[in-house]
Amino acid sequence: MIPDDWPRVAGLHVRQDGDVGCVWLAHDKDRDLVHLYDACKFEREVLAVIADALNARGRFIPVAWTHKEMADALLDRGVNMLPESCDDSDAAAEIASRDVWSRMRTKRFKVERALQDWAGEFETYNRESQKVPRDTHPLMSATRYAVQMLPWARRSVRGVRQGVNYPQVAII
C-alpha cells in the first residue's frame, strides 16, 4: 500500500483515433522512487465515463495532458487538470523516456504487478525511425507525461489532515 503522504500525479494521452490512456503515479521524494500504481485505457468511451474514472481515483490528483480540447472538457467535468500542457516534442519525449528508463534501471520506478495492460505495452515499446513512439502506445505516453510533471504532484487531503476525529463526507 502506498502511504497517503506520497504526492501523486496522473498522465493522460489521447490518441488520434480518440482512444485514451491514463496512468497514476505516486512519488516517494525521500528515496526519489516513483510507483506506477494504476493504469487504464478507454477505447471509444464517452467523456462522462473518462471524467468519472479520473475523479474516482482522487480529485486532488493533478492530471498531465497534451490534448487541449480533451483537457478543457475534463476540466469542465471537475477533473483536476494541470494548468499547462506537457511538452510533447521529440526532444521532450526523448528526455522523459530516458528518465523513465533510467529510473527503471536503478530500481527507482516500480510498476504494480497487476497492471497487465501497461506491461503489455512496455514489452512492445520500441523506437520507430530512431524516435520515441508518441501515439501508438497510449499508456507509455501517459507515463512520460506524468513523469515529466512530477514537480506538480500533490498529496492526498487525507494525508494532510491526520488526527481529525470527524467523518469525511462528500458534499454533492
Backbone torsions as a table, in degrees:
resi	resn	phi	psi	omega
1	MET	NA	140.8	-178.5
2	ILE	-88.4	128.9	179.0
3	PRO	-61.5	148.2	-179.5
4	ASP	-64.0	-25.0	-175.5
5	ASP	-82.9	-1.2	174.7
6	TRP	-77.2	125.3	176.7
7	PRO	-63.7	148.9	-177.1
8	ARG	-128.1	152.8	176.1
9	VAL	-149.6	150.7	177.4
10	ALA	-118.7	158.0	174.7
11	GLY	-125.8	142.6	-178.2
12	LEU	-132.9	126.8	177.4
13	HIS	-121.4	129.6	177.0
14	VAL	-107.1	119.1	178.4
15	ARG	-75.6	165.3	179.1
16	GLN	-63.1	-28.5	179.6
17	ASP	-84.7	0.1	177.2
18	GLY	97.6	-10.7	176.4
19	ASP	-67.9	150.9	-174.6
20	VAL	-126.5	138.4	173.5
21	GLY	-119.8	137.3	-179.5
22	CYS	-132.5	143.3	173.7
23	VAL	-135.2	155.7	178.4
24	TRP	-127.2	130.0	-178.8
25	LEU	-120.3	148.3	170.3
26	ALA	-120.8	142.5	-174.0
27	HIS	-122.5	116.6	172.7
28	ASP	-87.2	100.2	-174.9
29	LYS	-67.7	-29.4	-179.4
30	ASP	-62.7	-41.0	-179.7
31	ARG	-104.6	-0.2	-175.2
32	ASP	53.2	46.2	-179.5
33	LEU	-106.3	130.0	177.0
34	VAL	-107.7	130.2	-179.0
35	HIS	-118.1	115.1	175.8
36	LEU	-86.5	108.3	-171.5
37	TYR	-107.9	-10.0	178.9
38	ASP	-156.0	149.1	177.8
39	ALA	-157.5	147.8	175.0
40	CYS	-156.5	158.2	176.1
41	LYS	-119.1	143.0	174.9
42	PHE	-118.7	112.2	179.9
43	GLU	-104.2	115.7	-180.0
44	ARG	52.9	45.9	-177.9
45	GLU	-102.7	151.1	179.8
46	VAL	-75.4	154.9	-176.1
47	LEU	-59.2	-38.0	-178.3
48	ALA	-60.8	-39.4	180.0
49	VAL	-67.9	-42.0	179.4
50	ILE	-63.5	-46.1	-179.9
51	ALA	-62.6	-43.1	179.1
52	ASP	-63.0	-39.2	179.3
53	ALA	-66.2	-40.7	178.2
54	LEU	-66.3	-44.5	-179.0
55	ASN	-68.8	-32.6	-178.7
56	ALA	-64.0	-26.8	-179.2
57	ARG	-86.0	-1.8	177.2
58	GLY	130.7	111.7	179.9
59	ARG	-67.7	-19.4	-179.8
60	PHE	-76.1	-16.1	-175.3
61	ILE	-77.2	118.6	177.5
62	PRO	-73.8	144.3	-176.3
63	VAL	-111.6	123.5	175.9
64	ALA	-83.0	143.8	-172.7
65	TRP	-152.5	168.0	172.4
66	THR	-134.1	-16.2	-175.7
67	HIS	-95.9	103.5	-171.6
68	LYS	-58.9	-45.1	-177.4
69	GLU	-63.4	-42.9	178.8
70	MET	-66.2	-41.7	179.8
71	ALA	-61.4	-44.0	179.0
72	ASP	-63.9	-41.5	-179.8
73	ALA	-66.2	-40.3	178.7
74	LEU	-70.8	-36.6	176.2
75	LEU	-60.5	-40.1	177.0
76	ASP	-63.8	-23.1	179.3
77	ARG	-97.3	14.1	173.5
78	GLY	89.1	9.0	178.9
79	VAL	-80.2	140.0	-176.8
80	ASN	-81.5	76.7	179.9
81	MET	-79.7	141.1	176.4
82	LEU	-64.8	149.9	-175.7
83	PRO	-67.2	-28.0	-179.2
84	GLU	-119.4	148.8	178.2
85	SER	-77.4	162.2	175.0
86	CYS	-77.1	156.8	174.3
87	ASP	-83.4	116.9	-178.9
88	ASP	-110.6	27.3	176.6
89	SER	-71.3	166.7	178.2
90	ASP	-57.5	-42.6	-178.3
91	ALA	-65.3	-45.0	-179.9
92	ALA	-65.8	-39.5	177.7
93	ALA	-62.9	-39.7	178.1
94	GLU	-63.9	-45.9	-178.7
95	ILE	-64.3	-47.0	-179.2
96	ALA	-65.9	-39.2	178.8
97	SER	-63.3	-42.4	177.9
98	ARG	-66.9	-34.8	177.3
99	ASP	-63.4	-45.6	178.0
100	VAL	-61.8	-46.7	-178.7
101	TRP	-62.3	-43.0	178.5
102	SER	-61.9	-42.7	178.3
103	ARG	-64.2	-38.7	179.2
104	MET	-65.5	-43.0	-178.0
105	ARG	-66.4	-29.6	-179.1
106	THR	-100.2	12.4	177.3
107	LYS	60.7	34.7	175.8
108	ARG	-110.9	12.6	175.0
109	PHE	-135.9	111.0	-177.3
110	LYS	-111.5	143.5	178.7
111	VAL	-122.3	130.1	177.7
112	GLU	-56.7	132.6	-176.9
113	ARG	-60.3	-30.9	-175.8
114	ALA	-72.8	-8.1	-175.8
115	LEU	-84.8	74.6	-176.5
116	GLN	-68.4	-35.7	178.2
117	ASP	-62.0	-43.7	179.9
118	TRP	-65.0	-45.3	-179.5
119	ALA	-62.8	-39.1	178.2
120	GLY	-63.7	-41.7	176.9
121	GLU	-65.7	-41.1	-178.1
122	PHE	-61.7	-37.3	179.8
123	GLU	-63.7	-30.7	-177.8
124	THR	-102.1	8.2	-176.4
125	TYR	-81.7	99.4	179.9
126	ASN	-128.9	153.3	178.7
127	ARG	-67.0	143.9	176.8
128	GLU	-114.7	115.9	-178.9
129	SER	55.3	44.2	178.3
130	GLN	65.1	16.7	179.1
131	LYS	-121.5	153.2	176.0
132	VAL	-71.3	126.5	177.8
133	PRO	-65.4	130.2	-172.9
134	ARG	-111.8	-10.8	-179.3
135	ASP	-126.9	-17.7	-174.4
136	THR	-81.8	-17.9	-177.7
137	HIS	-127.5	86.9	-173.2
138	PRO	-63.7	-35.6	180.0
139	LEU	-71.5	-33.9	176.7
140	MET	-68.5	-40.7	177.5
141	SER	-64.8	-43.2	178.2
142	ALA	-61.7	-36.6	177.6
143	THR	-64.9	-43.4	177.4
144	ARG	-59.4	-44.2	-179.1
145	TYR	-62.7	-45.0	-178.0
146	ALA	-64.4	-42.1	179.0
147	VAL	-66.0	-39.0	179.0
148	GLN	-61.6	-32.8	-176.2
149	MET	-103.4	21.9	177.6
150	LEU	-53.6	-35.6	177.8
151	PRO	-60.6	-20.1	179.3
152	TRP	-88.1	-3.5	-176.8
153	ALA	-58.3	144.6	-177.2
154	ARG	-125.8	151.2	178.0
155	ARG	-82.2	157.0	175.1
156	SER	-67.0	145.6	175.1
157	VAL	-62.6	-37.2	178.4
158	ARG	-59.8	-38.5	-179.1
159	GLY	-67.8	-28.0	-178.6
160	VAL	-82.5	-35.6	-173.6
161	ARG	-100.0	46.2	178.1
162	GLN	-69.5	146.0	178.0
163	GLY	89.8	0.9	178.8
164	VAL	-76.0	132.1	-174.6
165	ASN	-108.2	31.3	173.8
166	TYR	-127.4	155.1	-175.3
167	PRO	-68.0	145.3	174.9
168	GLN	-92.4	116.1	-178.2
169	VAL	-123.2	151.8	177.3
170	ALA	-89.3	141.7	175.9
171	ILE	-103.3	122.8	-176.1
172	ILE	-105.1	NA	NA
